């Protein structure tokens, strides 16, 4: 139970900093990573490694696909982290790989991105750029406070 409280506190700090200052603190990313590593004690090592591995492969496939799309469409694949996606967002998603099983991760990933898109469309006058990690953290807080949530912690 304390792990979920700590996770919610970390996510709240990420929401605040991403909305207010437009970056994610390294301390928050490291805290998320350590919490993910802590979750291994709940499950069998091999199960945890497989699930985390699948999640990491999925995120890396997404990043490679985004790079290729930007390269083909705009000839700006090399600008991926300078113009299109924040490096903090990438580290955030990589840390999330350690917290959820593969099926739950896919559901959360897709739902969180849809939630982020809807929030940006609804409140577009307030966003010059998209605070993806902040919006996704907000979605995760809502998810963690619901009774049907599942995570490794």
C-alpha positions in Angstrom: 0.0 0.0 0.0 2.8 2.4 0.8 4.3 1.9 -2.6 1.1 3.2 -4.3 1.2 6.3 -2.0 4.8 6.9 -2.9 4.0 6.4 -6.6 1.1 8.9 -6.5 3.4 11.4 -4.7 6.0 11.0 -7.4 3.4 11.3 -10.2 2.0 14.5 -8.5 5.4 16.1 -8.5 5.8 15.2 -12.2 2.4 16.7 -13.0 3.4 19.9 -11.2 6.8 20.3 -12.7 5.8 19.3 -16.3 2.9 21.8 -16.3 4.7 24.6 -14.4 8.3 24.3 -15.5 8.0 22.1 -18.7 10.6 19.5 -17.5 10.8 16.5 -15.3 13.2 16.4 -12.4 15.8 13.7 -12.5 14.9 12.8 -8.9 11.4 11.9 -10.0 12.6 9.7 -12.8 15.1 7.9 -10.5 12.4 7.5 -7.9 10.1 5.9 -10.4 12.9 3.6 -11.6 13.8 2.5 -8.0 10.1 1.9 -7.3 9.9 -0.2 -10.4 12.9 -2.2 -9.3 11.3 -2.6 -5.8 8.3 -4.2 -7.4 10.4 -7.3 -8.4 10.1 -8.6 -4.9 6.4 -9.0 -5.4 6.9 -11.4 -8.4 9.1 -14.1 -9.6 12.4 -12.8 -11.1 11.9 -14.4 -14.5 8.2 -13.3 -14.7 9.3 -9.7 -13.9 12.2 -9.8 -16.4 10.0 -11.1 -19.2 7.2 -8.5 -18.5 9.7 -5.7 -18.2 11.5 -6.8 -21.4 8.3 -6.9 -23.4 7.4 -3.4 -22.2 10.9 -2.1 -23.1 10.7 -3.7 -26.5 7.3 -2.1 -27.1 8.5 1.4 -26.1 11.7 1.1 -28.1 9.6 -0.1 -31.2 7.4 3.0 -30.7 10.4 5.3 -30.6 12.0 3.7 -33.7 8.7 3.9 -35.5 8.4 7.6 -34.6 11.9 8.3 -35.7 11.3 6.6 -39.1 8.0 8.4 -39.6 9.6 11.8 -38.8 12.5 11.0 -41.2 10.3 9.9 -44.1 7.5 12.5 -43.6 9.4 15.6 -42.5 13.1 14.7 -43.0 13.5 15.5 -39.3 14.2 12.2 -37.6 17.4 13.6 -36.1 15.3 16.3 -34.4 13.2 13.7 -32.5 14.4 14.8 -29.0 14.9 18.5 -29.9 11.7 19.3 -31.6 9.1 16.5 -31.3 9.5 14.6 -28.0 11.1 15.5 -24.7 13.9 13.3 -23.4 12.1 13.3 -20.0 9.0 11.8 -21.7 11.1 9.0 -23.0 12.7 8.3 -19.6 9.3 8.5 -18.0 7.9 5.8 -20.3 11.0 3.7 -19.9 10.6 3.8 -16.1 6.9 2.8 -16.4 8.0 -0.4 -18.1 9.1 -1.7 -14.7 5.8 -1.1 -13.0 3.2 -3.0 -15.0 2.7 -6.3 -16.7 2.8 -6.3 -20.5 -1.0 -6.5 -21.0 -1.7 -3.8 -18.4 1.1 -1.6 -19.8 -0.3 -1.7 -23.3 -3.8 -0.8 -22.0 -2.4 2.0 -19.8 -0.1 3.3 -22.6 -2.8 3.5 -25.2 -5.4 4.9 -22.7 -2.9 7.4 -21.4 -2.1 8.7 -24.8 -5.7 9.0 -25.7 -6.3 10.9 -22.5 -3.4 13.2 -23.3 -4.7 13.9 -26.8 -8.2 14.7 -25.4 -6.8 17.0 -22.8 -4.7 18.9 -25.3 -7.7 19.2 -27.7 -10.0 20.4 -24.9 -7.5 22.8 -23.3 -5.4 23.6 -26.4 -5.3 27.4 -25.7 -3.4 26.6 -22.5 -0.7 24.5 -24.2 2.1 25.9 -26.4 3.7 22.4 -26.2 2.3 19.2 -24.9 3.3 18.2 -21.4 3.1 14.5 -22.2 4.7 13.2 -19.0 2.5 15.5 -16.9 -0.7 14.5 -18.6 0.2 10.9 -18.5 1.1 11.1 -14.8 -2.3 12.7 -14.2 -3.9 9.8 -16.0 -1.9 7.3 -13.9 -3.0 9.0 -10.7 -6.6 8.7 -11.8 -6.0 5.1 -12.7 -4.3 4.2 -9.4 -7.1 5.7 -7.4 -9.7 3.5 -9.2 -10.6 0.1 -7.6 -9.9 -1.9 -10.8 -6.3 -1.0 -11.2 -3.5 -3.5 -11.6 0.2 -2.9 -11.3 3.3 -4.7 -10.2 3.5 -2.7 -7.0 
